[in-house]
Amino acid sequence: MLSVLCACAGPYQYYEGTGLHDAAVAEAAGVWEGAEQTRLTLNQDGTAVVERLDGADFDFDDGWRISGAGTWELTDRAGGQNVVVTVTTRTGVDAREASPPVEKSVAAPLTYTWRFYVRRDAHRGLELFFFFGDPDVGNLYLLRHASASSSAAATS
């Protein structure tokens, strides 16, 4: 029976973090972009604006994407730093075109909290990510600073 339980432990079920402890609030603040027009604005004063951000973990499978306003903070745990974003006022809901299609219809939440892991890319810039979907797969939902995203697109 123990082998069955261990076989279900996906790559991120016991993920402790990136080990990064040197990111500063000023470095995390700014505009972040992701797939399918996702945009996250982290203001220096601790306020946040979310545009078309998917749910984390299994919530991603529900297919909703929310927009709204709220707060953010940079936290530091033993396993590394996190950016915690909480939408307290939802301003919009979109649906992601799922492949395969979403089988269940779950209403988007009015409020939601994401915990982004913080890591550095090859150029020492910050990246924010969370895991989504089935824990056995270990899919990453990645956001990059808008200036870094634009630079990468311009050099491609």
N, C-alpha and C positions, 0 to 999 in steps of 0.2 A: 504494500500500500504506500509506503514511503516513496518509492520510485515514481509512482503516479503523481504524487503531490509535487515532487521536485521537477518532473517533466513539464509541469504547467508554469513554472517560473520563467517568465519572459525576460528579455534583456534589460528592461528598465524597471521591473517590479521592485527591485532592491537597489535602484540607482540612488547613490548618495549625493551626487553633484559633480561638478567639474574640477573642484579643488581650487578654483580661482578665488582669491581674496583681495585683489588689488584694484578692483574697479571703483571709480568714484561716481558720486551722484551726477556731477557735471558731465562726465563721460557717457553716462547712461541716458541723460536727458537728450531730447531731440526727436526727430521723426524717424520711425522705423517702417520698413515695407516688407511685405511677404507676397505669397502667391495670390493670384486672382484678386488684385486690387486691395489687399489687406493693408491697412495703414494704422499705425499706433503712434500717437504723439504724447511724449512724456515731458511735461513742463517742469522747469526748475522748482516751481512752488509746490510740487507734489500732486498737481492735477493731471489728469490724463484724458485723452480723447481717443476712442476706438472706432475704427471704420471697418466693417465687414470682417470681423475676427471670428474664426471658428472656435468651437468648444474643444477643450483639452480631453485627453484620455478617451474614454468611451463616449463622451458627449459629442465628439467629432462625428461619430456614426449617425447622429440624429440629423445632420445635414444643415442645421441652422447656422447663420452667421449674424452676429449682432453688431450694432453701432451704438455708441453712447458716450457718456461722460462719467468721470469718477476720479479715483485717486491711484497713486502708485507710490511704492517705496522700494529702495534697494536694501535687502536684508543680507545678513551674513550668518551662515550656519557652519557647522564643522565640515560638511562636505563641499562647501563653496557658496558663492553668492547667488541670490535670486532677485529678480525683479517681480514684485507682486503687484498686479494690476486688478483693481476692482471697479467694475461698472456699477454705479449706483443709480444712474438715470439712463434707461434705454431710450434711444431716439430712432432706431430703425431695426428692421429684421430683413435679412435676405436668405435665400436658400441656395446652397451650393449644388451644382450639378454633380451628383454622386455617380461614381462608376465603381461597382455596380450601383443601381438605384437604391435609395434608402427604402427599407421595407416598412418601417414604422414611422408614424408621424408624431413627433414630439414638439410641443410648443416651445419656442425659444424662451429662456428665462428673462425675467424683468431685471434681475441683478445677477452678476457672475464674477467670479474671481479666478484669475489665471496665475500660476506660479511659473515664470520663465526661468530656466537655468541660464547662467551667464558664462560664456567662454570667449576665448580670443581666436581670431582667424589667423591665417598665415602672415598677415601684415600687422598683427598685434591689435587690430580693431576689435571691438566687441561684437558679439552675435548673441541674440536671444533665441531660445528654443524651448519647446515643450514636446512631450511625446503624445501621440494620438493613436486612437484605434486599438486594435488587439495588442495586448502587452507582449505576446509571443513574437510579434513582427518587429517592434521597436522603431516605428516611423517617427521622424523628426519634423516638426512644424517650425521652420526657421524664419526669423526676421533679421534684417540687416539695416544699419543706418542708411537713410535715404541717400546721403552723400556717397556712401560706399557702394550702394546699389547702382547709382548713376555712373560712378567711375568704372565699375566692372562692366556695365553695359557699353560704355563708350570705348573700352579697350577690346571688346569682343569682336 
